[in-house]
Amino acid sequence: MATLARIGRRLPRALSITLPGRAFSAQAAQSAENPTPPAPVIRESPDRVKWDYRGQRKIIPLGQWAPKIAVDAYVAPNVVLAGQVVVYDGASVWNGAVLRGDLNKITVGFCSNVQERCVIHAAWSSPTGLPAETSIERFVTVGAYSLLRSCTIEPECIIGQHSILMEGSLVETHSILEAGSVVPPGRRIPSGELWAGNPAKFVRKLTHEETLEIPKLAVAINDLSKNYFSEFLPYSTVYLEVEKMKSSLGISI
C-alpha cells in the first residue's frame, strides 16, 4: 500500500511536466493548419500625382484664382501664396511669409520685398470705404514679422519689423514706419514723414537724404535675393499658360 501511495503522489508531478509539452504541440499543429494571414500591402493610388514641379513651394490656387509670380521674382521655398496674389518683376518674398489672397487681391510691386514671417491678408471689404485689397507698390521694404491687412503702401516706403497695418490704412510715398508700430484702421501716414508707436503717431519730417535711401534699400535687397534665386530652379507660373496652350492644341501634358 505504501508503494502505491508513493506512485500516486508522483503521477500528478509527471502529468504536470508532460502537459505543457502537449499543449505546445497542440498549438503548433493548430497554427500549421490555420496560418496567420500576411499583412496587407498598401499600394499607391494610380490617381495620385507623383511629381508636381510646384511642389517645392506652397502655391495654392483657390477656385478660378491662382497666384502669379514674375519670372525674375524670388519666392522662398517655404512661402505660402494662396488665391489672388501677384508678385511683380524683381520683387522678393522671403522665408516663412504667408500671402493669403482668399478674400481679396494682394499685389507686391516691382523691386519690393516682403521679409521673413510676414503675414499679408485682405478682407472682403473695408469699413472705411477705401479699397479692401492689399497693395504694396514699387520699391517698398516690409520688415520681418509684420502684419498687413487690406492696406495700401505707396512707392518708396519702409515698414519696420513687427509693424501692424489695419484695414483701410494708407502709407503715402517716401514715408517710414518705425519697428513695432501699429497703424489703426483708416489712418493715413502723409508723404515724407516718420511715424512710430502704438497707435502710430507723427515723429518728424524725413530729410531729403533719408528719402533717397529708401529705394536704395529695396534695390540692395533685390540684389541679395539674386544670390538666393540662383540656388533654385527658375520658377514662375508661366507653365500654366504653356499647359493651357498644349491642351488647346491637343498635345498631351
Number of C-alpha atoms within 10 A of each C-alpha: 6 7 8 9 9 10 11 11 11 11 11 11 10 10 10 10 11 11 11 11 11 11 11 11 12 12 12 12 11 11 11 10 9 9 8 8 6 6 6 6 6 6 6 8 8 7 6 7 7 8 7 7 9 13 9 12 15 15 21 19 17 14 9 7 15 20 24 21 23 18 15 17 25 28 27 21 16 16 21 20 28 23 23 25 26 20 28 22 18 24 27 30 28 21 18 18 23 22 28 22 27 22 17 19 23 30 21 27 23 22 25 32 30 27 21 20 19 24 20 22 25 26 20 13 16 20 13 13 10 16 20 25 25 27 22 27 21 24 26 30 29 27 23 22 20 25 20 25 24 27 30 26 27 20 22 27 29 27 24 20 21 18 26 23 26 22 28 26 26 23 27 19 21 24 27 27 28 20 19 20 22 22 28 17 18 18 18 14 22 17 16 20 20 21 22 20 16 12 13 21 15 13 13 11 15 15 11 10 8 14 19 12 13 20 22 13 19 26 20 11 18 21 14 12 21 15 11 13 18 10 8 13 8 11 18 18 15 12 12 12 10 12 14 13 12 13 12 10 9 9 10 8 8
